[in-house]
Amino acid sequence: MIIRQAILRHGRRIATRPPRPWTRSYANQADIEGIEASLNRSLKETHSIESLLQNQSSEPIPQIDNETHTAPDLSNIQVVENYHRLKRQQSQTAHLGSTLTPHYQPHTLLNHPPPPSEISLPLLLASQSHLGHSTSLWNPLNSRYIFGIRSGIHIISLDVTAAHLRRTCRVVSGITERGGLVLFVGTRKGQDRAVVNAAKLAGGCHLFERWTPGSITNGHQILGRCRMQVVDEFDQPIPGLENQLLERPALKPDLVVCLNPLENWVMLHECGLHGIPTAGIIDTDANPTWVTYPIPANDDSLRCVQLIAGVLGKAGEEGQRRRRERAMRGEVLYRREKFEIKPKEDMGETGGDQDAVHHAGGSG
């Protein structure tokens, strides 16, 4: 009885209640569609704002994910931040300062040295060729090369330097034109590249390490095992003559160019004993009588040394070019050696004499 009364009482309430669940479900679906449309419109507006900011700002604006609606974290990417900071600083400071044209480039004197015809006083002045040593260290024999004194330092006359450098260039060019061998020597720190490039241009030999005493006076013992080869007037090697070079004495240079005479006085003394002409950079503290062709200049300036070595190398290159042009016309200005070529049985060749000149291979 009690259960029946309870069902009747609650049944009337359920029957009189309106159908709310169906109405609520319809209302929720409409609300969801409206919210999604609103979100899509918001995303479109956000993307348009981001693109506008990207064009106006130098730093990147993080893109918002369409699914998570969050931006990626770029706080840990230090490289990206540093790069954009550098670009921003460059754009802000690019218009500051001054532009110097033309300006000094250290590699120019090594890779593209000026020819002897371009020697000028401003070039020598820019290379610090005029700076000498203290007046207390001077050699009185250099008085004819000194222009004056400033702050206790001797100033070398650049007119004299240019004249002596041009004279040495003519000597180097004439020796290489006649098939002579030029040895470039520079044993100070930093002179190795200048010495090698000058020897390569002039087709000679180079030495940038310590000079071995007796290399000229006792060259048969010290340099007897050095490789030698026989070349023709076009510098083409002639094979098959290596055995005939074993008993020949070591080659002696026809000219020695020394970039630091103070450290290589032993070599200059040996050259003087054997009558080998020498050329060198003479500073105010050096003895100009040590070399045959002195070049008064600053031997402590690496830029000055590179300039002088490059100019002399260019002079040697010009002489080599003229020698090859004469060889094309059949003119030879040097004495050619006589070599006996042995017959080859497999080719049926007959023996005879071959005119050639023998050169030493490698460095000095």
C-alpha positions in Angstrom: 0.0 0.0 0.0 2.8 2.4 0.9 4.6 1.7 -2.4 1.5 2.2 -4.5 0.9 5.6 -2.8 4.5 6.7 -3.4 4.3 5.8 -7.1 1.0 7.6 -7.5 2.3 10.7 -5.8 5.6 10.9 -7.8 4.0 9.8 -11.0 1.8 12.8 -11.1 4.9 15.1 -10.7 6.7 13.3 -13.5 3.8 13.5 -15.8 3.2 17.2 -15.3 7.0 18.1 -15.7 8.0 19.6 -19.2 10.4 17.7 -21.4 13.6 19.5 -20.3 16.3 17.0 -21.4 15.5 17.3 -25.1 15.4 21.1 -24.9 18.7 21.3 -23.0 20.5 19.1 -25.5 19.3 21.2 -28.4 20.5 24.4 -26.6 24.0 22.9 -25.8 24.7 21.9 -29.4 23.8 25.4 -30.6 26.1 27.0 -28.0 29.0 24.7 -29.0 28.7 25.7 -32.7 28.6 29.4 -31.8 31.7 29.0 -29.6 33.6 27.2 -32.4 32.7 29.9 -34.9 33.8 32.6 -32.4 37.1 30.8 -31.8 37.8 30.5 -35.6 37.2 34.2 -36.0 39.5 35.0 -33.1 42.3 32.7 -34.6 42.0 34.5 -37.9 42.3 37.9 -36.2 45.3 36.6 -34.2 47.1 35.3 -37.2 46.6 38.6 -39.1 48.0 40.5 -36.1 51.0 38.1 -36.0 51.8 38.6 -39.6 51.6 42.3 -39.2 54.0 42.2 -36.2 56.4 39.9 -38.1 56.8 42.5 -40.8 57.4 45.3 -38.4 59.6 43.5 -35.8 63.1 42.1 -36.3 62.4 39.3 -33.8 60.2 36.4 -34.6 56.7 36.2 -33.1 55.8 32.7 -31.9 53.0 31.1 -33.9 49.9 29.9 -31.9 49.0 26.3 -32.2 45.5 25.8 -33.6 44.9 22.7 -31.4 46.4 23.7 -28.1 46.0 27.5 -28.6 49.4 28.1 -27.0 52.7 29.6 -28.3 55.9 27.6 -28.3 58.5 28.4 -25.7 61.6 30.2 -27.2 63.2 31.2 -24.0 65.7 28.4 -24.1 66.9 29.0 -27.7 69.9 31.2 -26.8 71.4 31.0 -30.3 68.3 32.4 -32.0 68.1 35.3 -29.5 71.8 36.1 -29.9 71.5 36.1 -33.7 68.6 38.4 -33.8 70.2 40.7 -31.3 73.3 40.9 -33.5 71.2 41.7 -36.6 69.3 44.4 -34.7 72.6 45.9 -33.5 74.0 45.8 -37.0 71.0 47.5 -38.5 71.2 50.2 -35.8 75.0 50.9 -36.1 75.6 50.3 -39.8 75.5 54.0 -40.6 78.0 54.9 -37.9 81.7 55.4 -38.4 83.7 56.2 -41.5 84.8 54.3 -44.6 88.5 54.4 -45.6 89.2 53.6 -49.2 91.6 52.4 -50.3 93.0 50.9 -47.1 95.9 48.6 -46.2 95.5 44.9 -46.6 98.5 42.9 -45.3 98.1 40.0 -47.8 98.4 42.3 -50.8 102.1 42.6 -50.6 102.5 38.9 -50.5 100.0 37.8 -53.1 100.2 40.8 -55.5 103.5 42.7 -54.9 104.0 45.8 -57.0 106.4 45.8 -60.0 109.6 47.8 -59.9 107.9 50.5 -62.1 105.4 51.3 -59.3 108.0 52.1 -56.6 107.1 55.5 -55.1 107.9 57.5 -52.0 104.3 57.3 -50.6 104.5 53.5 -50.9 107.8 53.4 -49.1 106.6 55.8 -46.5 103.4 53.7 -45.8 105.7 50.6 -45.4 107.7 52.4 -42.6 110.9 52.2 -44.6 112.1 55.5 -43.3 112.4 54.5 -39.6 115.9 53.8 -38.4 117.4 53.0 -35.0 118.3 55.2 -32.1 121.1 57.6 -32.7 123.3 55.8 -30.2 123.2 52.6 -32.3 124.0 54.1 -35.7 126.9 53.1 -38.0 128.8 56.2 -39.2 129.1 54.5 -42.7 125.3 55.1 -43.1 125.6 58.9 -42.8 125.0 59.3 -46.6 121.6 57.4 -46.3 120.3 59.4 -43.3 117.9 62.3 -43.9 117.7 63.6 -40.3 116.9 62.9 -36.7 113.5 63.0 -35.0 112.9 62.1 -31.3 116.3 60.5 -31.0 115.7 58.2 -34.1 117.5 58.4 -37.4 115.2 59.0 -40.4 116.3 57.3 -43.6 116.1 59.2 -46.9 113.4 57.6 -49.0 114.9 59.1 -52.2 118.0 57.1 -51.6 116.0 54.0 -50.7 114.0 54.2 -53.9 117.1 54.8 -56.0 119.0 51.8 -54.5 115.9 49.6 -54.7 115.5 50.3 -58.4 119.2 49.6 -59.0 118.9 46.2 -57.2 115.8 45.4 -59.3 117.8 46.0 -62.5 120.5 43.7 -61.2 118.1 40.9 -60.3 116.3 41.2 -63.6 119.5 41.1 -65.6 120.8 38.0 -63.7 117.5 36.0 -64.2 117.4 37.1 -67.9 120.8 35.4 -68.4 119.7 32.2 -66.6 121.3 33.0 -63.3 120.3 31.6 -59.9 119.1 34.0 -57.2 119.0 33.0 -53.5 116.6 34.8 -51.2 117.5 34.6 -47.5 115.4 35.8 -44.5 115.8 34.0 -41.2 113.8 36.3 -38.9 110.4 35.5 -37.6 107.6 36.3 -40.1 109.9 36.6 -43.2 109.4 33.0 -44.4 106.4 33.7 -46.6 108.0 36.8 -48.2 111.1 34.8 -48.9 109.3 31.9 -50.4 107.0 34.1 -52.6 110.0 36.1 -53.9 111.9 33.0 -54.8 108.9 31.5 -56.5 108.4 34.7 -58.7 112.1 34.9 -59.6 112.5 31.2 -60.2 115.3 31.0 -57.6 115.9 29.4 -54.2 115.0 30.4 -50.7 116.3 30.0 -47.2 114.3 31.0 -44.1 116.1 28.9 -41.5 119.5 29.1 -40.0 122.4 29.3 -42.5 124.7 26.3 -42.3 128.3 27.6 -42.1 130.4 26.2 -44.9 127.5 25.8 -47.4 129.6 27.7 -50.0 133.2 27.2 -48.9 132.6 23.5 -48.3 129.6 23.0 -50.5 130.8 19.7 -52.0 130.5 18.0 -48.5 127.4 19.8 -47.2 125.3 20.1 -50.3 126.8 17.1 -52.2 123.7 15.0 -51.7 121.2 17.6 -52.9 119.1 16.7 -55.9 120.1 18.3 -59.2 118.5 18.2 -62.6 119.3 19.3 -66.1 116.9 21.6 -67.9 116.9 23.1 -71.4 116.4 26.8 -72.3 112.7 26.4 -71.8 113.1 25.1 -68.2 112.0 21.6 -69.2 113.9 18.8 -67.4 116.0 16.5 -69.5 115.9 12.9 -68.2 118.7 10.4 -68.2 121.6 12.7 -67.1 121.4 12.2 -63.3 124.5 10.0 -63.2 126.6 12.6 -64.9 125.8 15.1 -62.1 127.2 13.0 -59.3 130.8 14.3 -59.8 129.9 17.9 -60.4 130.3 20.4 -57.6 127.3 21.9 -55.9 125.7 24.9 -57.6 126.6 28.3 -56.3 124.1 31.2 -56.5 124.8 34.1 -58.9 123.2 36.6 -56.5 122.2 36.4 -52.8 119.5 38.7 -51.5 119.6 38.9 -47.7 116.8 40.5 -45.8 118.5 40.5 -42.4 122.3 40.9 -42.9 123.0 41.3 -39.1 122.1 37.7 -38.4 123.7 36.2 -41.6 127.1 37.8 -41.6 128.7 34.4 -41.9 126.9 33.8 -45.2 127.9 37.2 -46.5 131.5 36.5 -45.6 131.4 33.3 -47.5 129.9 35.0 -50.5 132.6 37.6 -50.4 135.3 34.9 -50.3 133.9 33.3 -53.5 133.1 36.5 -55.3 129.3 36.1 -55.2 127.5 39.4 -55.3 125.0 40.2 -52.5 122.1 42.5 -51.9 120.5 43.3 -48.6 118.4 45.6 -46.5 120.8 47.9 -44.5 119.4 49.6 -41.4 121.1 52.5 -39.7 122.9 50.0 -37.3 124.3 47.8 -40.0 127.5 48.0 -42.0 126.7 48.8 -45.7 130.0 47.4 -46.8 128.9 43.9 -46.0 126.8 43.7 -49.2 127.4 44.6 -52.8 124.1 46.3 -53.4 122.8 47.9 -50.2 119.2 48.9 -49.8 118.9 51.4 -46.9 115.6 50.7 -45.2 114.0 49.5 -42.0 114.7 45.8 -41.6 112.6 45.6 -38.4 109.3 46.4 -40.2 107.7 43.2 -41.7 105.7 45.3 -44.1 108.9 46.9 -45.4 110.6 43.6 -45.8 107.6 42.1 -47.7 107.5 45.1 -50.0 111.2 44.9 -50.9 111.2 41.1 -51.3 108.0 41.3 -53.5 109.5 44.0 -55.7 112.7 42.1 -56.2 110.7 38.9 -56.9 108.7 40.8 -59.5 112.0 42.0 -61.1 113.2 38.4 -61.3 109.9 37.4 -62.9 110.3 40.0 -65.5 113.8 38.8 -66.3 112.6 35.2 -66.6 109.9 36.3 -69.0 112.4 38.0 -71.3 114.7 35.0 -71.2 111.9 32.7 -72.3 111.0 35.1 -75.1 114.6 35.1 -76.3 114.6 31.3 -76.1 111.6 31.2 -78.4 113.6 33.2 -81.0 116.6 30.9 -80.5 118.7 33.4 -78.5 120.5 32.1 -75.4 122.5 34.6 -73.3 124.2 32.1 -71.0 126.8 29.5 -71.4 125.3 26.0 -71.9 126.9 22.9 -70.5 127.8 19.9 -72.6 126.4 16.5 -71.6 126.8 13.2 -73.3 123.6 11.3 -73.8 124.1 7.5 -73.9 122.3 5.6 -76.7 119.2 3.6 -75.9 119.2 0.1 -77.3 115.5 -0.4 -77.2 114.8 2.7 -79.3 117.8 2.5 -81.6 119.0 6.0 -80.9 122.6 7.1 -81.4 124.7 8.9 -78.8 125.6 12.5 -79.0 126.1 15.7 -77.1 123.2 17.7 -75.6 123.4 21.4 -74.8 121.7 22.2 -71.5 122.0 24.1 -68.2 121.8 22.3 -64.9 119.9 23.8 -62.0 119.6 22.7 -58.4 116.2 21.5 -57.2 114.5 22.5 -53.9 115.4 25.4 -51.6 118.8 26.8 -50.9 
